């Protein structure tokens, strides 16, 4: 189950096309001292689960940047809907090999 969740997170991160979070990501990580040129959403800025899916672990104590993600959810009737959900993303500099 966890591996499936991680793979889903990685797929969403790599294939999403929304630019909605770019400004929040850029502002959040530049405020942490990461140069803007080193911030590449969907490449070196991913969610916790997406990092784990590619064999990296977020370092203990690191704080990410809050964004809005889109997730498939099943409602009470059993139909799937895509809904906004809060998520936290981390820069690669906040991770290490697992």
C-alpha positions in Angstrom: 0.0 0.0 0.0 2.7 2.5 1.0 4.8 1.8 -2.1 1.7 2.2 -4.3 1.0 5.6 -2.6 4.6 6.7 -3.2 4.4 5.7 -6.8 1.1 7.5 -7.3 2.7 10.6 -5.7 5.7 10.4 -8.0 3.5 10.0 -11.1 1.3 13.0 -10.1 4.4 15.1 -9.4 6.1 14.2 -12.7 3.0 14.4 -15.0 1.0 17.3 -13.5 0.7 20.4 -15.7 -0.7 23.0 -13.3 1.4 26.0 -12.7 -0.7 27.0 -9.7 2.0 26.3 -7.1 5.1 27.7 -8.9 5.1 31.1 -7.2 4.5 29.6 -3.7 7.3 27.1 -4.3 9.7 29.7 -5.6 8.9 32.1 -2.7 9.1 29.4 -0.1 12.4 28.0 -1.0 14.1 31.3 -1.8 13.1 32.4 1.7 15.0 29.3 2.9 18.1 30.5 1.1 17.9 28.2 -1.9 18.8 30.2 -5.1 15.9 30.5 -7.6 18.0 28.9 -10.3 18.2 25.8 -8.2 14.4 25.4 -7.8 12.9 23.2 -10.5 9.4 22.0 -9.5 8.6 18.4 -10.6 12.3 17.8 -10.9 14.0 18.7 -7.7 11.0 19.8 -5.7 8.7 16.8 -4.8 6.4 15.6 -2.0 7.6 13.3 0.8 6.1 10.2 -0.8 7.5 11.1 -4.2 11.0 11.4 -2.8 10.6 8.1 -1.1 9.5 6.5 -4.4 12.9 7.4 -5.9 14.9 6.3 -2.9 15.4 9.5 -1.0 14.4 10.4 2.5 13.6 13.9 3.8 16.0 14.8 6.5 14.7 14.9 10.0 13.5 18.3 11.1 13.2 19.8 7.5 10.3 22.0 6.9 8.8 22.0 3.4 6.6 24.4 1.5 2.8 24.1 1.6 1.0 23.7 -1.8 -2.2 22.5 -3.2 -2.2 19.1 -4.9 -4.8 17.3 -6.9 -5.7 13.8 -5.8 -8.1 11.1 -7.0 -10.6 10.4 -4.2 -13.6 8.1 -4.1 -16.8 9.7 -2.8 -19.6 8.0 -0.8 -21.2 6.8 -4.0 -18.0 5.0 -5.2 -17.3 7.4 -8.0 -13.8 8.9 -8.4 -13.3 12.6 -8.3 -10.2 14.7 -8.5 -10.1 17.2 -5.6 -7.7 19.7 -4.3 -5.8 18.6 -1.2 -3.0 20.2 0.8 0.5 18.9 0.4 4.0 19.8 1.4 6.9 19.7 -1.0 10.6 19.5 -0.3 13.7 20.6 -2.2 16.3 17.9 -3.0 18.8 19.7 -0.7 16.5 18.7 2.2 16.8 15.0 1.3 19.4 12.3 1.4 19.9 8.8 0.0 17.6 6.4 1.8 
